Amino acid sequence: MRLLVTGGAGFIGSAFVRLALKENWVARLVNLDKLTYAGNLENLTSVEGDARHRFVQGDICDTTLAARLLEEETPDAIVHFAAESHVDRSILGPGAFVETNVRGTFSMLEAARAAKTPRFLHVSTDEVYGSIDEPHDADENYPLRASSPYSASKAGSDLLALSYCTTFKMAVTVTRASNNYGPFQFPEKLIPLMISNALEDKPLPIYGDGMQVRDWLYVDDHCRAIWAALTKGAPGEIYNVGGSRALPNRTVVEMILDACGKPHSLMTTVKDRPGHDRRYAITTEKLEQATGWQALMPFEEGLRETIAWYKANPGWISRVRSGEYQNYYERNYSAR
């Protein structure tokens, strides 16, 4: 298979690129990434020199570039990761999320339609379902109740992608994943932020009471699910992808501190963010039954491996946290 991957220098996208090449899923993989603060070519060091991999720096909103790449490469499928993905940033500046997540998805869909690209897989999030009260879990038909500009922009791009299947008969599939974690994750999301702060004996900022519940999915399990949905899933369908390990944020932070040998006194409470969803919960039976996929990584083992990676790569953390990240961290947490 020949793939065009958007956002392939980001956390999940680069994990997919590395795994696709390692497992010989592809004969050719073209990687289009804008290299914003979260896109990092260091994430792709292990595939440097692989003749199957072509990296192109560019914006998914650039319709001319997208059309040219599809003409040059004639991929069998597009796997669309590229997105602004952090809720806190969407609260500070919603415009970029509408531009990238909605307009950028539109641009790629239009390019794929013009080029008659056979398959289009749109990678989304379980956050489109909003906060879910116990004991309910969201299946793929659960109502969309996005709470943040980020999740609303992803819900909009989901519906746009599915409309191209209905209206233009494009073979579009959507995946909606729970919270990912693993090596190479930019230290703004909960797990990498808490690990990196703990390793440096810095305060670990926890929103509110810290009892917000999230389902945790190891990034390579997510990548295998995307491949399963692409190769075995049906056009026009949505597939939830979860790790089946739901935990309160405070519990996760305590596990990180214990694994790092740090005192729980490093935890500090900050004012909760606006519109903070209380609980995410999804079912994954549809994907499992359709493709045979299952999440393989136990959370405790995955967390240990992730902490070990951050311990072994302090230089990577230092480089990605420089500059613009410091400005964001100050804006987001100082007033709380």
N, C-alpha and C positions, 0 to 999 in steps of 0.2 A: 504494500500500500504506500501511496505517496500522500503526505500530509502537509497542509499549511497550518501552523500553530500560531495563534496570536497571543501575546503576553507570555511568551516562552522564556523570558528572563526573570519573571517574577517567582514567587515562592512555589505555588502549585504548578504553574506552567513549566518551570525549569525541572521540577521533579518528574513531570510527565515526559519531557524531552529526554532526560537522562534514562528513565526506565524504558521508554520506547526504543531507544537505540541499544541499550544493554540487552533487552529481551528480543531484539531483532524483529520487532513488530513492523518496522517500516523499511522500505528501500530508499526513501528520500524524505527528509523533514526540513521544511523551510520555516524559519522561526522569525516572526515579525514582532518587534517590541520597540516601544518608544524610549525605553530606558529612563523612566521617571525615577523618583526617589526609591521606589520599591523594585525596580528592575535593575538587575545586577549581573554583569557578564561574569563575575566571579562564580556565580551559581552554575555556570556552564563550562568551567575549567576542565572537567573530566571528559568532555566531548570535543574539546579542541583537537583539531586534526582529523576528526571523523569525516570522511568524504561525503557521507550521507547527509550531513547537517550543514545548512546554509543559514547564517544569521543576517537579518536585514533590520537596520534601525529605521523605524518609521512609525507614523501615527495611523491608527485604524480609521480615523476620520478622513484620511487622505484617499479619496476614491480613485484618483489616478494611479497612485502607487498600488493599491489593492488590485485594480484591474490589470496592471502590468505584471504583477507577480503571478496572478492566476493564469495569464496568457503564457508567461514564460515557463511555469512549472506544471501546469495542468494537473493539480492535485486531485486525488480521489475523494478527499474530504477536507473540510476545515474544522479544526477544533478551536473554539473561540473562548479563550481564558481572559483576554485583555479586559481589565475593568479597574476602576477605582473601587476599593473594597473595604475601607475602614469606616465604621459608623461614626467615630469621634470626628474624623476629618470631614465627613459629610455634614455634620452639625456646624462645624466652623466655616465650611465653604461648600455649599450644595452645588454650585454651578458646574464644577468640574465633573461631578457625578452624572449629571444630566448629559453633559457634552460627551463624555467617554462611554458611559454605559448605555445610553439610549441612542444618541446620534452615531456613536462608533459602531454599535451593533447594526444599526440601519445601513451604514456604509458597507459593512462586510456582507450583509444579506444581499444588498443590491449588486455588489460585485460578483457574488456567488451566483445570483440569478442570471446576470448577463453572461457569465462564463459557463453556465450550465454545469457547475460543480456538483458531482453526484450526491454528496452528503454534507450536512452542516450540523455539528454538535455544539450547542450553546451551554456553557458551564455557568450555573447559577447557584443560589443559596437557599437554605431552609428559612432564612430570615424573612422571606416574602410572606410566610404564613403568620408572622407576628407572634405575640406571646400566647401560649396555649395553656389553658388551665388543666390541672390534673383532674381525672386520670386519662385525659384524651391525648392521643398522638395524631399528628397530621399525616394522612396519606396524600396521594397526588391530586385528589379532588377536593382537598380542604380549601376553604375560602382564603383568598389573599387579603391579608390585613397588615400591610407593611407599615412600620412605625417610624422609620427614619428616612431621610432623603436617600441614603444608600440603598436600603431595602426597597424603597419605592421605585428607584431607578432600575433596580434589577427586576422587579415585578413587571415594570413597563417593557423592559427589553425581552423578558420571557414571552410576554403576550405578543410582542412584535414578531419575534422569531417564529412562534407557532402560527401566527397569521400568514406567514409566507408559505407554510405547509398547506394551510387551508385554501388560500387564495391562488397561489402560484404553483401549487403542487410540488414544492421543493421538499426534499427528504430531510426535514429538520427534526432533531431530537433535543430535549432539554434535560439536564441533570441538575438536581438541587441537593447540595451537600451540607452537612452539619459542620461544626467548627473544626477546622484542620489544625494540625500541629506537626512538628518535625524539624529536622535540620534546615538551615538556610532561611528560616522565617524572619522577616524584618521585625525588630523588637519594638513593635507598637501594639500588637495583639497580646492577649493576656499571658499565654504561656511563655513566649520568648521575652516579653518585657519583664516578667517576674523572675525568670531564670537569670537574665543579664543583670538585673538590679541585685538579686540575692548574691551572685558571685562577687559583686563589688561592695557588698555590705551597705547598699543604699536602701532607703525606704521603699516598700512595696505598696503602691497606692491601690486601694480596693474601693470600688464604688459602693456607697451605701453600706448595707449590712453584709454584702458579699454572698447573698444566698440566691443569686440569679443562677438558674440551672442551664447548663449547656451539654450537648452531646458531643463527645470528642472522637475524632476520626483521624487516624494516622495518614499522612499525606500520600504514602505509596499505596495504601488501600484505596484511597480516593482515585488515584491515577489508574489503578487496575479496573475500578468501576467505570471510569470514563471509557476505557478501551472496550470493556464488555458492552456498554451501552452503544458505542459506535459500531461494533462489529456484530452484535447479537440483538440489540434493541430494535424497536420498530419506529419508523418515521411517524411524526405527529404525537409521539408519546413523551411523557414526563417520567423521570425515574428519580426517586429520593435515594440519597446515599448517606448512610449514617454509620457510626461506629458502635452503636448500641451500648454506650457507656455514658450515661447522664450523671453529672455531678455538679454540686454548687461550686461557684467560683472560689469561695473561701476554702473549701476542702482541697481543691486543686492547688491553691497557693500554699496551704499547709504541707501538702505532699512534696511540693518543690523545695520548701525550706528544709524539710526533714531529709530529703535526698541530698541536698547541698550541705547539710550539717550546720544550718544557720538557725538562729533563734526565731520563734514566732513573733517576738517583739518587733521585728523589722516590718511587720504588717502595719499599715497606717490607713485609717479611714478617710476618704475624701468624699465630697458632695457628689451624689449620684448624678449621672448625666441625664439630660432631658429625654423623656420617652423611652427609658431603658426597659426593654422587654424582660419579663420575669422568668419565663421558661420556654425553651425550645424543645420540641420532641417530635420525631418523625418515625414513620414505619418504613422499612426497606424491603418488605416482602415482594413487592412488584418486581424490583430489579433482581432479587435472588431467584424468583421463579422463572423470570424471562431469560436470564443469562447464566445462572449458576454461581454468580459472584457472591462472596462473603467477605466481611472484614476479618482479617487474620491477626492483626497486631493487638495483643492485650494492652490496655492503657498503661498499666504500671511499667511494663517492659518498654513500650514506646516512649514513655516519659523519661525513663532512665537513659535510653539511647539518645534522646534529644538533649538532655542535660549534659551527657558526656560529650556530645558534639560541640555544644557551646563552650564547655570548659576547654576543649582542645583547639578552639578557634577564636581566641580573644582578639586577634588582629582583624578578623572579618567583622566582629561586632563593632570595634572601634571605628573602622572605616565607614560602615554603613550608618553609624549614628552621628557622624560629623555633619556640620553645616545645617541644612534645612531641618533635619530631624530635631536638633536641639531647639530650634525656634518653635516647632510644633509642640514638643514636650512641655516647654515653658508656657505656651498659650493654653494648652489643654488642662494642665494640672496645677499651675501656680495659684490660680484663683479659687481652687477647690479646697 
